[in-house]
Amino acid sequence: MHEGKQKFGGEPFLAGETLKEGEFGIRELENNPDKIVRTESMIGSIKETAAHYKNIKANFESMKNDYGVNVPDMDVVIGNNENGGESVFMIVDKIEGKDLGELKNLPDSVKDKFEKFYSGVLQSMFDGYKKTKPFFVDIKKENIMYGHKSKEKGAEDDFFLADVGGGFQYDNYVEYHGQIIETDYDESFFRAIVNAKTDIQDYEKKFGENVVLDGIRSKLEKISKYCQTNQQQKLEAFFAKDPTAKEFFK
């Protein structure tokens, strides 16, 4: 984490090609096309912001080191944007590939890779939840890419959790790119599991007809049984708000 100010337009923020228009202004670095930079929100003072993004980086590194979840290398710099105001610039590896929302098909040969990757994400969430620690919830298919780091020319394609700008549930809120949204801790976990069970059918179709992702389904079943046994009262409160969710915990 670099806490010093850096004026936009100097190293390392030479503005290259804009890769994605919108809120985060994702750009390719002019001096390093293997990296992209995106603008994130300040969280209070420079000191508070530095601590916040240092924590996010540590959470993703834990997912990588403890659960084998591929994530881009990342660095964060706090500096001045092109309008002179303070901003956070997140510099990450550029992933050459497509996200799972864009891909209609995946080769059967990488099914085991995907099961290992996605099961790692789920286990990290599950362990965090059981220990009442932060856990990742933003596992939508647009955040998962199949490809390789641009800097690793000729590398074998794999799955990456490409959006590393936040998405962790804390005690009573979830944080997305510096935006704090109040959410119930337990309900957020239950909702993430419902979303994962919904998505898994779509993922199976991408691998081909009659493909079943047994390892992931087994992991989701284990998590569901834990919730039914240990969080029954909280589950019932969740079902009262969303009766359709009950079928995902049978």
Phi and psi in degrees as a GROMACS rama.xvg file:
@    title "Ramachandran Plot"
@    xaxis  label "Phi"
@    yaxis  label "Psi"
@TYPE xy
-102.113  116.438  HIS-2
-92.6975  -11.8418  GLU-3
-72.2195  154.423  GLY-4
-78.9133  144.939  LYS-5
-139.24  117.688  GLN-6
-68.7416  131.701  LYS-7
-61.1184  133.481  PHE-8
111.545  -17.254  GLY-9
-105.71  177.446  GLY-10
-56.5659  139.253  GLU-11
-96.9683  26.483  PRO-12
-109.091  44.7213  PHE-13
-69.03  115.83  LEU-14
-70.4794  115.895  ALA-15
-99.2002  -150.321  GLY-16
-65.126  134.643  GLU-17
-76.4811  118.673  THR-18
-89.6487  -27.2534  LEU-19
-151.587  117.741  LYS-20
-73.3578  158.053  GLU-21
126.373  -161.352  GLY-22
-56.4893  -38.1953  GLU-23
-97.4193  -8.17071  PHE-24
51.5826  54.8883  GLY-25
-68.625  125.133  ILE-26
-129.621  152.985  ARG-27
-86.9548  139.85  GLU-28
-74.9907  132.55  LEU-29
-66.3476  -33.6666  GLU-30
-93.2174  -3.15241  ASN-31
-156.688  87.8737  ASN-32
-67.6388  -5.28992  PRO-33
-86.9634  -0.871535  ASP-34
-123.05  150.787  LYS-35
-123.064  154.186  ILE-36
-127.06  136.952  VAL-37
-130.707  150.561  ARG-38
-91.3534  130.193  THR-39
-118.603  170.494  GLU-40
-87.0927  147.098  SER-41
-71.9407  147.725  MET-42
-121.791  84.574  ILE-43
77.094  -138.421  GLY-44
-74.3174  171.951  SER-45
-60.0912  -42.0526  ILE-46
-63.2832  -45.2106  LYS-47
-65.2006  -40.2642  GLU-48
-65.3733  -43.8162  THR-49
-59.1043  -43.8652  ALA-50
-64.8476  -39.7467  ALA-51
-61.8712  -50.2776  HIS-52
-75.8889  -26.3492  TYR-53
-63.3353  -38.4985  LYS-54
-67.2259  -41.8066  ASN-55
-60.7681  -45.9121  ILE-56
-58.9727  -43.0492  LYS-57
-63.543  -38.2725  ALA-58
-63.1591  -43.9064  ASN-59
-69.3731  -36.7553  PHE-60
-65.8395  -33.0337  GLU-61
-65.3404  -40.6143  SER-62
-61.3583  -38.2971  MET-63
-72.5089  -49.2904  LYS-64
-77.322  -35.1707  ASN-65
-95.0008  -22.2508  ASP-66
-128.563  3.68262  TYR-67
68.9709  25.2439  GLY-68
-87.8534  119.283  VAL-69
-69.3528  126.753  ASN-70
-135.383  154.018  VAL-71
-68.1062  149.829  PRO-72
-64.6048  142.663  ASP-73
-139.096  152.458  MET-74
-143.295  153.268  ASP-75
-129.203  132.095  VAL-76
-125.448  134.989  VAL-77
-101.762  125.284  ILE-78
-159.398  -166.624  GLY-79
-92.4955  134.65  ASN-80
-84.2124  -177.57  ASN-81
-66.8677  -14.6175  GLU-82
-96.755  1.03236  ASN-83
92.3692  -5.55151  GLY-84
-86.8472  164.382  GLY-85
-79.3186  137.678  GLU-86
-144.98  165.683  SER-87
-104.798  132.635  VAL-88
-115.822  116.972  PHE-89
-99.7324  121.422  MET-90
-107.443  120.399  ILE-91
-134.274  162.872  VAL-92
-61.7681  137.934  ASP-93
-80.1497  129.169  LYS-94
-99.6242  121.523  ILE-95
-85.2592  110.919  GLU-96
162.734  -160.965  GLY-97
-132.264  154.057  LYS-98
-83.3446  165.875  ASP-99
-71.686  -11.3179  LEU-100
-77.7864  -28.3314  GLY-101
-85.8056  -33.9457  GLU-102
-77.3236  124.285  LEU-103
-86.2826  -29.1088  LYS-104
-137.38  150.058  ASN-105
-129.94  141.87  LEU-106
-66.3459  139.008  PRO-107
-58.6763  -25.4562  ASP-108
-66.6122  -17.3203  SER-109
-106.604  11.9624  VAL-110
-57.139  -45.0304  LYS-111
-64.4599  -36.643  ASP-112
-61.3902  -43.6541  LYS-113
-67.0348  -42.0016  PHE-114
-60.7095  -42.6432  GLU-115
-63.1892  -45.6488  LYS-116
-62.1483  -54.2097  PHE-117
-68.9629  -36.9472  TYR-118
-63.8553  -34.6093  SER-119
-64.5434  -41.3524  GLY-120
-61.3528  -48.0847  VAL-121
-62.1295  -41.3278  LEU-122
-66.4855  -37.414  GLN-123
-63.8734  -39.8664  SER-124
-63.6358  -46.4213  MET-125
-62.6333  -46.0966  PHE-126
-63.8687  -41.4223  ASP-127
-61.2466  -44.0392  GLY-128
-63.6601  -46.4616  TYR-129
-62.4463  -30.2438  LYS-130
-94.979  5.60085  LYS-131
54.3829  44.8721  THR-132
-115.368  169.969  LYS-133
-59.1377  143.476  PRO-134
-139.898  151.003  PHE-135
-77.8934  135.612  PHE-136
-122.729  -12.854  VAL-137
-90.5167  61.6319  ASP-138
-96.7306  27.4919  ILE-139
-64.4671  156.092  LYS-140
-63.6668  -24.8508  LYS-141
-67.8839  -18.1683  GLU-142
-93.9888  -2.73624  ASN-143
-109.779  123.997  ILE-144
-114.294  146.793  MET-145
-110.959  114.505  TYR-146
172.878  -147.206  GLY-147
-149.115  161.438  HIS-148
-66.1855  134.562  LYS-149
-56.5213  -33.9323  SER-150
-73.0644  -16.4264  LYS-151
-100.989  75.8433  GLU-152
-61.3292  132.127  LYS-153
78.5553  5.38053  GLY-154
-69.1678  152.646  ALA-155
-69.7291  136.931  GLU-156
-66.102  147.257  ASP-157
-150.41  -178.518  ASP-158
-100.051  138.54  PHE-159
-132.076  140.77  PHE-160
-84.1117  97.9401  LEU-161
-85.3151  -28.4855  ALA-162
-91.7935  104.151  ASP-163
-111.986  34.2796  VAL-164
-91.6863  9.09878  GLY-165
138.372  -141.807  GLY-166
91.3599  21.6895  GLY-167
-102.365  139.481  PHE-168
-88.7148  127.349  GLN-169
-107.832  -160.819  TYR-170
-50.8882  -55.1454  ASP-171
-137.855  23.746  ASN-172
-156.324  157.898  TYR-173
-116.864  145.172  VAL-174
-117.818  124.73  GLU-175
-122.733  110.36  TYR-176
51.5618  44.2336  HIS-177
85.455  -4.22331  GLY-178
-96.8551  125.441  GLN-179
-96.482  123.76  ILE-180
-121.542  120.954  ILE-181
-68.7394  125.059  GLU-182
-146.026  149.648  THR-183
-73.2696  133.604  ASP-184
-57.8636  -50.8363  TYR-185
-68.4035  -44.2767  ASP-186
-62.153  -35.3805  GLU-187
-63.7969  -40.0016  SER-188
-67.159  -46.0947  PHE-189
-59.9233  -41.8308  PHE-190
-64.9275  -38.8012  ARG-191
-63.249  -37.1385  ALA-192
-69.8633  -40.2974  ILE-193
-59.3491  -45.6689  VAL-194
-62.5018  -41.1621  ASN-195
-64.0872  -41.4076  ALA-196
-67.4387  -32.5469  LYS-197
-68.6851  -44.3777  THR-198
-68.852  -29.5027  ASP-199
-61.5322  -33.3696  ILE-200
-64.9462  -38.2632  GLN-201
-67.7526  -39.5468  ASP-202
-63.8779  -40.3259  TYR-203
-61.715  -39.4809  GLU-204
-64.0624  -31.1227  LYS-205
-67.0436  -27.2282  LYS-206
-86.094  -14.5278  PHE-207
131.05  172.624  GLY-208
-66.1639  138.8  GLU-209
63.9212  17.5027  ASN-210
-82.1151  132.367  VAL-211
-122.156  125.886  VAL-212
-86.7143  79.4024  LEU-213
-59.5727  -42.2866  ASP-214
-63.1247  -41.4238  GLY-215
-70.4686  -43.2753  ILE-216
-61.0668  -39.2773  ARG-217
-64.2508  -40.2809  SER-218
-64.6265  -43.9235  LYS-219
-64.8408  -36.3865  LEU-220
-65.5334  -41.3995  GLU-221
-61.3602  -42.921  LYS-222
-65.4286  -42.688  ILE-223
-60.87  -43.7414  SER-224
-65.0521  -37.6076  LYS-225
-61.2149  -45.0861  TYR-226
-64.3033  -41.404  CYS-227
-64.3749  -36.5497  GLN-228
-81.5763  -40.4422  THR-229
-106.03  -16.5512  ASN-230
-130.438  37.4655  GLN-231
-59.6708  -44.4671  GLN-232
-64.9956  -41.8882  GLN-233
-69.3845  -35.2759  LYS-234
-63.3321  -42.9754  LEU-235
-61.7677  -38.956  GLU-236
-64.9449  -37.2179  ALA-237
-66.4881  -42.8593  PHE-238
-65.3957  -31.9161  PHE-239
-63.5323  -32.7278  ALA-240
-82.6089  -32.46  LYS-241
-139.446  85.1672  ASP-242
-58.8565  -27.9869  PRO-243
-68.1456  -19.3757  THR-244
-73.5045  -17.7206  ALA-245
-61.0409  -35.8032  LYS-246
-63.7946  -20.7786  GLU-247
-83.3016  -5.81689  PHE-248
-120.263  22.7727  PHE-249
